Amino acid sequence: MSSGDAGATGRPGLFAALKTLLGTALAIGRTRAELLVTELEEEKYRLVGLWAKAIAAAFLLSLGVIMAVFSLALAFWEQRVLVFGVFAGLFFAGAAVLLVLLLRQARAPSRLFRASLAELDADIAQLHGRPQK
């Protein structure tokens, strides 16, 4: 029996098994890449929405605070320097608190790609034959 007859028995050869393995690996990789792209798009839309609302809220809040300060200054015209000074101090204190909160949030780890990383960990665990957590 020659080596060419082994392929005629219906058993897949080494190259067919490698092709199947490579195809499966590429399909898994494509699925994971699509998941990453989906997560990036969701994060982008979430951030754009947050920025739009934050900018609108900051604009309206600033306008309201300016109007309130001028109204108080007009109501207490004789003490207008004191009114403006107190509010300037309050604005600086508020800005300092917001900067501290911003720095704290910037140092926090990002939650981006958590689902993708969990899926990759599950894939690796299945490939190594370990039970999932």
C-alpha positions as CSV (number, residue, x, y, z in Angstrom):
1,M,0.0,0.0,0.0
2,S,1.4,3.4,-1.0
3,S,1.3,6.5,1.1
4,G,-1.1,8.0,-1.5
5,D,-3.8,5.4,-0.6
6,A,-4.0,6.6,3.0
7,G,-5.8,9.7,1.9
8,A,-8.4,7.7,-0.1
9,T,-9.6,5.9,3.1
10,G,-11.7,8.9,4.1
11,R,-9.6,9.9,7.1
12,P,-8.5,13.6,7.2
13,G,-4.8,14.1,6.9
14,L,-2.5,16.3,9.0
15,F,-2.9,19.3,6.7
16,A,-6.7,19.1,6.8
17,A,-6.6,19.0,10.6
18,L,-4.3,22.0,10.6
19,K,-6.5,23.9,8.2
20,T,-9.5,23.2,10.4
21,L,-7.6,24.3,13.5
22,L,-6.4,27.5,11.7
23,G,-10.0,28.2,10.5
24,T,-11.3,27.8,14.0
25,A,-8.6,30.0,15.5
26,L,-9.3,32.7,12.9
27,A,-13.0,32.6,13.6
28,I,-12.4,33.0,17.4
29,G,-10.0,35.8,16.7
30,R,-12.6,37.5,14.4
31,T,-15.3,37.2,17.1
32,R,-13.0,38.7,19.7
33,A,-12.1,41.6,17.4
34,E,-15.7,42.3,16.7
35,L,-16.4,42.3,20.4
36,L,-13.5,44.8,20.9
37,V,-14.9,47.0,18.2
38,T,-18.4,46.9,19.7
39,E,-17.0,47.8,23.1
40,L,-15.1,50.7,21.6
41,E,-18.2,52.0,19.8
42,E,-20.3,51.8,22.9
43,E,-17.7,53.6,25.0
44,K,-17.3,56.3,22.3
45,Y,-21.1,56.9,22.3
46,R,-21.2,56.9,26.1
47,L,-18.4,59.5,26.3
48,V,-19.9,61.7,23.6
49,G,-23.2,61.7,25.5
50,L,-21.5,62.5,28.8
51,W,-19.5,65.3,27.3
52,A,-22.5,66.9,25.6
53,K,-24.5,66.8,28.9
54,A,-21.6,68.0,30.9
55,I,-20.9,71.0,28.7
56,A,-24.6,71.9,28.6
57,A,-24.9,71.6,32.4
58,A,-21.7,73.6,32.9
59,F,-22.9,76.4,30.6
60,L,-26.3,76.6,32.2
61,L,-24.9,76.4,35.8
62,S,-22.3,79.1,35.0
63,L,-25.0,81.4,33.6
64,G,-27.2,80.8,36.6
65,V,-24.4,81.5,39.1
66,I,-23.4,84.7,37.3
67,M,-27.0,85.9,37.3
68,A,-27.3,85.0,41.0
69,V,-24.1,86.8,42.0
70,F,-25.1,90.0,40.1
71,S,-28.6,89.8,41.6
72,L,-27.1,89.7,45.1
73,A,-24.6,92.4,44.3
74,L,-27.5,94.6,43.1
75,A,-29.6,93.7,46.2
76,F,-26.7,94.6,48.5
77,W,-25.2,97.5,46.5
78,E,-23.3,99.0,49.4
79,Q,-21.5,95.7,50.2
80,R,-20.9,94.8,46.5
81,V,-17.2,94.3,47.0
82,L,-17.8,91.9,49.9
83,V,-20.4,90.0,47.9
84,F,-18.1,89.6,44.9
85,G,-15.2,88.7,47.1
86,V,-17.2,86.0,49.0
87,F,-18.4,84.5,45.8
88,A,-15.0,84.6,44.2
89,G,-13.7,82.6,47.2
90,L,-16.5,80.1,46.9
91,F,-15.8,79.7,43.2
92,F,-12.1,79.0,43.8
93,A,-13.0,76.5,46.6
94,G,-15.4,74.7,44.2
95,A,-12.8,74.6,41.5
96,A,-10.3,73.1,43.9
97,V,-12.7,70.4,45.0
98,L,-13.5,69.6,41.3
99,L,-9.8,69.4,40.4
100,V,-9.2,66.9,43.3
101,L,-12.2,64.8,42.2
102,L,-10.9,64.9,38.6
103,L,-7.4,63.8,39.5
104,R,-8.9,60.9,41.6
105,Q,-11.0,59.8,38.8
106,A,-8.2,60.0,36.3
107,R,-6.0,57.8,38.4
108,A,-8.8,55.1,38.7
109,P,-8.3,52.1,36.3
110,S,-10.3,52.1,33.1
111,R,-13.1,49.5,32.7
112,L,-12.5,49.4,28.9
113,F,-12.2,45.9,27.4
114,R,-13.3,44.1,30.6
115,A,-15.8,41.9,28.8
116,S,-13.2,41.1,26.0
117,L,-10.6,40.2,28.5
118,A,-13.0,38.0,30.4
119,E,-13.9,36.2,27.2
120,L,-10.2,35.7,26.3
121,D,-9.6,34.3,29.8
122,A,-12.5,31.9,29.4
123,D,-11.1,30.8,26.0
124,I,-7.6,30.2,27.4
125,A,-9.1,28.3,30.3
126,Q,-11.0,26.1,27.9
127,L,-8.0,25.5,25.7
128,H,-5.9,24.4,28.7
129,G,-8.7,22.3,30.0
130,R,-9.2,24.2,33.3
131,P,-12.6,24.9,34.7
132,Q,-13.9,28.5,34.4
133,K,-14.1,30.8,37.4
